[in-house]
C-alpha cells in the first residue's frame, strides 16, 4: 500500500490491533486493512487503515 503511494503509514487513519474486527481477521500491527463500504447514496467506497498496537 505505502509503495503505491507517496504517503507514510503514519499518514493513514489507524485501527488498533485490539479492535474486535481486527482480531477477527487476524490483523497485526504494521498491517494495512482495506475496508469496503456500500451505501445506497454513495455507492461503494474503499478506505484503508493502518493497524497499530493497542
Short mmCIF file of the C-alpha atoms (twelve columns), coordinates in Angstrom:
data_MODEL
# 
_entry.id   MODEL 
# 
loop_
_atom_site.group_PDB 
_atom_site.id 
_atom_site.type_symbol 
_atom_site.label_atom_id 
_atom_site.label_alt_id 
_atom_site.label_comp_id 
_atom_site.label_asym_id 
_atom_site.label_seq_id 
_atom_site.Cartn_x 
_atom_site.Cartn_y 
_atom_site.Cartn_z 
_atom_site.pdbx_PDB_model_num 
ATOM 1  C CA . UNK A 1  0.000   0.000   0.000  1 
ATOM 2  C CA . UNK A 2  2.646   2.530   1.005  1 
ATOM 3  C CA . UNK A 3  4.739   1.536   -2.011 1 
ATOM 4  C CA . UNK A 4  1.845   2.521   -4.296 1 
ATOM 5  C CA . UNK A 5  1.505   5.963   -2.717 1 
ATOM 6  C CA . UNK A 6  3.885   8.619   -1.507 1 
ATOM 7  C CA . UNK A 7  2.309   8.543   1.969  1 
ATOM 8  C CA . UNK A 8  3.905   7.073   5.067  1 
ATOM 9  C CA . UNK A 9  1.960   4.674   7.323  1 
ATOM 10 C CA . UNK A 10 1.515   7.391   9.956  1 
ATOM 11 C CA . UNK A 11 -0.497  9.451   7.452  1 
ATOM 12 C CA . UNK A 12 -3.237  6.814   7.237  1 
ATOM 13 C CA . UNK A 13 -6.128  6.558   9.679  1 
ATOM 14 C CA . UNK A 14 -5.402  3.792   12.140 1 
ATOM 15 C CA . UNK A 15 -7.175  0.873   13.723 1 
ATOM 16 C CA . UNK A 16 -5.962  -0.727  16.923 1 
ATOM 17 C CA . UNK A 17 -4.924  -4.370  16.899 1 
ATOM 18 C CA . UNK A 18 -7.293  -4.921  19.845 1 
ATOM 19 C CA . UNK A 19 -10.334 -3.817  17.820 1 
ATOM 20 C CA . UNK A 20 -12.820 -6.678  17.597 1 
ATOM 21 C CA . UNK A 21 -12.812 -6.713  13.782 1 
ATOM 22 C CA . UNK A 22 -9.007  -6.519  13.620 1 
ATOM 23 C CA . UNK A 23 -8.852  -9.538  15.919 1 
ATOM 24 C CA . UNK A 24 -11.454 -11.372 13.822 1 
ATOM 25 C CA . UNK A 25 -9.447  -11.018 10.602 1 
ATOM 26 C CA . UNK A 26 -6.083  -11.601 12.297 1 
ATOM 27 C CA . UNK A 27 -4.673  -8.129  11.619 1 
ATOM 28 C CA . UNK A 28 -1.331  -7.436  13.294 1 
ATOM 29 C CA . UNK A 29 0.463   -4.137  13.977 1 
ATOM 30 C CA . UNK A 30 2.068   -2.909  10.768 1 
ATOM 31 C CA . UNK A 31 -0.627  -4.385  8.505  1 
ATOM 32 C CA . UNK A 32 -2.935  -2.392  6.266  1 
ATOM 33 C CA . UNK A 33 -6.646  -3.210  6.271  1 
ATOM 34 C CA . UNK A 34 -8.917  -2.476  3.322  1 
ATOM 35 C CA . UNK A 35 -12.468 -1.524  4.290  1 
ATOM 36 C CA . UNK A 36 -15.191 -1.501  1.642  1 
ATOM 37 C CA . UNK A 37 -18.461 0.207   2.473  1 
ATOM 38 C CA . UNK A 38 -21.588 0.242   0.364  1 
ATOM 39 C CA . UNK A 39 -24.326 2.808   0.567  1 
ATOM 40 C CA . UNK A 40 -27.473 3.477   -1.425 1 
ATOM 41 C CA . UNK A 41 -26.471 7.101   -1.955 1 
ATOM 42 C CA . UNK A 42 -22.689 6.936   -2.300 1 
ATOM 43 C CA . UNK A 43 -22.291 3.544   -3.955 1 
ATOM 44 C CA . UNK A 44 -19.118 1.721   -2.953 1 
ATOM 45 C CA . UNK A 45 -16.293 3.447   -1.067 1 
ATOM 46 C CA . UNK A 46 -12.905 1.974   -0.193 1 
ATOM 47 C CA . UNK A 47 -10.932 3.030   2.876  1 
ATOM 48 C CA . UNK A 48 -7.589  1.884   4.255  1 
ATOM 49 C CA . UNK A 49 -6.498  1.677   7.882  1 
ATOM 50 C CA . UNK A 50 -3.046  1.092   9.332  1 
ATOM 51 C CA . UNK A 51 -3.009  -1.384  12.211 1 
ATOM 52 C CA . UNK A 52 -1.270  -0.115  15.360 1 
ATOM 53 C CA . UNK A 53 -0.544  -1.710  18.737 1 
ATOM 54 C CA . UNK A 54 -3.436  -1.291  21.068 1 
# 
